[in-house]
């Protein structure tokens, strides 16, 4: 009798826990508004050369998953993305995009501030691991930029908020990344990106 009662309690606990477990899988796409933060090295400073960067708009698209229990959830993602900035100079005749393509893999921890039947309001933050696949920059800088200073693996931080409405999901995030180009004698540059994405759950 005791064994039967114990088994019934364990089964009830397991079924309750499983019923509260949320598993989602979906597709997403959106825009990146990114800009390069430029640190000028000794070469540019000694020759009175300055580089400035303005924001550019690029795209990202990919997939996301979500595993949650109650108001907490873990959201891994993988998507193709483009970031960078529009460079200009006081000496070089250039006004052109410095952009790079990468595969981003964020791992976000989230909390549902509002958890309703139709609408959820979420907060999230976590690391993002990026694998650079291509970099494009103005031809005027070709003689100065060396391949050895381009980073192929970047680590950044993402944080932001999101809203779920039925099967649709909307995210707005800020991303701070590590240096895409890191040459202390010439120039160092990294991107800060604002991201807005729309997704839909397929599972």
C-alpha positions in Angstrom: 0.0 0.0 0.0 2.8 2.4 0.9 4.6 1.6 -2.3 1.5 2.2 -4.3 0.9 5.6 -2.6 4.5 6.6 -3.1 4.4 5.7 -6.8 1.2 7.7 -7.2 2.8 10.8 -5.6 5.9 10.5 -7.8 3.7 10.1 -10.9 1.5 13.1 -10.0 4.6 15.2 -9.4 6.2 14.2 -12.7 3.0 14.8 -14.7 2.6 18.2 -13.1 6.2 19.2 -13.9 5.9 17.9 -17.4 2.7 19.8 -18.0 4.4 23.1 -17.0 7.4 22.5 -19.3 7.3 24.6 -22.5 9.1 23.5 -25.6 9.1 25.8 -28.7 10.8 25.8 -32.0 10.5 28.5 -34.6 11.9 30.6 -37.5 12.9 34.3 -37.2 14.1 37.2 -39.3 14.8 40.9 -38.7 17.0 43.9 -39.2 20.3 45.0 -37.6 21.1 48.6 -37.1 24.8 48.5 -36.3 27.7 50.9 -36.0 31.5 50.4 -35.6 33.3 51.8 -32.6 36.7 52.9 -33.9 39.8 53.2 -31.8 42.6 54.8 -33.8 46.1 53.4 -33.5 49.5 55.1 -33.5 49.8 55.1 -37.4 46.6 57.1 -37.8 47.3 59.4 -34.9 50.8 60.3 -36.1 49.5 61.1 -39.6 46.5 63.1 -38.4 44.1 60.6 -40.1 40.7 60.0 -38.5 38.1 57.4 -39.3 34.5 57.9 -38.5 31.6 55.4 -38.7 27.9 55.9 -39.2 25.2 53.3 -38.7 24.1 50.9 -41.4 21.1 48.6 -41.7 21.5 44.9 -42.5 19.5 41.7 -42.1 19.5 38.5 -40.1 17.5 35.3 -40.4 17.5 31.8 -38.8 15.9 29.6 -36.1 15.3 29.6 -32.4 14.3 27.1 -29.7 12.9 27.7 -26.3 12.8 25.5 -23.2 10.9 26.9 -20.3 9.5 26.0 -16.9 7.1 28.5 -15.3 8.3 32.0 -16.0 11.9 31.0 -16.7 13.2 29.8 -20.1 16.4 29.1 -22.0 16.5 30.3 -25.6 19.3 29.0 -28.0 19.3 30.4 -31.5 21.3 30.2 -34.7 21.1 32.7 -37.5 23.0 34.3 -40.4 23.7 38.0 -39.8 25.4 41.1 -41.2 26.9 43.9 -39.2 29.3 46.8 -39.5 29.3 50.5 -40.2 29.7 53.2 -42.9 33.2 54.5 -42.8 34.4 58.0 -43.7 37.7 59.8 -43.3 39.2 63.3 -43.2 41.9 62.3 -45.7 40.9 59.1 -47.5 38.2 59.7 -50.1 35.9 57.1 -48.9 32.3 56.8 -47.8 31.6 53.1 -47.9 30.3 50.2 -45.8 32.7 48.1 -43.7 30.5 45.1 -43.1 31.0 41.5 -42.2 28.9 38.4 -42.3 28.7 35.8 -39.6 26.8 33.0 -38.1 25.5 34.0 -34.6 24.7 31.5 -31.8 23.2 33.3 -28.8 22.3 31.4 -25.6 19.8 33.5 -23.7 18.3 33.2 -20.3 14.9 34.8 -20.1 12.1 35.7 -17.6 8.5 36.2 -18.4 7.4 39.4 -16.6 3.9 38.9 -17.8 2.7 35.3 -18.6 -0.8 35.2 -20.0 -2.8 32.9 -22.2 -2.5 35.1 -25.3 0.4 37.5 -24.5 3.8 37.1 -22.8 6.2 39.9 -22.0 9.8 38.7 -21.6 13.2 40.0 -20.5 16.4 38.2 -21.7 20.2 38.3 -21.7 23.1 36.1 -22.4 26.3 35.5 -24.5 26.4 35.3 -28.3 29.1 33.3 -30.1 29.8 34.5 -33.7 31.7 32.8 -36.5 32.7 35.3 -39.2 32.3 34.1 -42.7 33.2 37.2 -44.8 34.4 40.8 -44.4 34.0 43.6 -46.9 35.7 47.0 -46.6 36.5 50.0 -48.8 39.3 49.5 -51.4 41.0 52.6 -50.1 41.9 50.7 -46.9 43.1 47.5 -48.7 46.8 48.6 -48.4 46.4 49.0 -44.6 44.2 46.2 -43.4 45.9 42.8 -42.9 44.1 39.5 -42.7 45.9 38.4 -39.5 44.1 41.1 -37.5 40.6 40.0 -38.5 39.0 37.9 -35.8 37.1 34.9 -37.1 35.5 34.1 -33.8 33.7 36.7 -31.7 32.0 36.7 -28.3 29.4 39.3 -27.4 26.6 40.0 -25.0 22.9 40.4 -26.0 20.1 41.8 -23.8 16.6 43.1 -24.5 12.9 42.4 -24.3 10.4 40.4 -26.2 6.7 39.9 -26.7 4.8 36.8 -27.7 1.3 37.0 -29.1 -0.1 33.5 -29.7 2.4 31.9 -32.2 4.2 35.1 -33.1 7.2 36.4 -31.2 8.9 39.9 -31.4 12.3 40.6 -30.0 14.2 43.9 -29.5 17.9 43.5 -28.4 21.2 45.3 -28.1 24.4 43.5 -28.8 27.9 44.4 -27.8 30.6 42.4 -29.6 34.3 41.9 -29.4 36.8 43.4 -31.8 36.2 42.4 -35.5 39.5 44.0 -36.4 42.2 44.4 -33.8 45.5 46.1 -34.9 46.7 48.5 -32.1 49.2 50.1 -34.5 46.5 51.0 -37.1 42.9 50.7 -36.0 40.7 48.6 -33.8 37.0 48.3 -34.5 34.0 46.5 -33.0 30.2 46.7 -33.7 27.4 47.7 -31.4 24.1 46.4 -32.9 20.4 47.1 -32.2 18.3 44.1 -33.4 14.6 43.8 -34.1 13.2 40.4 -35.2 9.9 38.8 -35.9 9.5 35.0 -35.5 6.8 32.4 -35.6 6.6 29.1 -33.6 6.3 26.0 -35.7 6.3 23.6 -32.7 
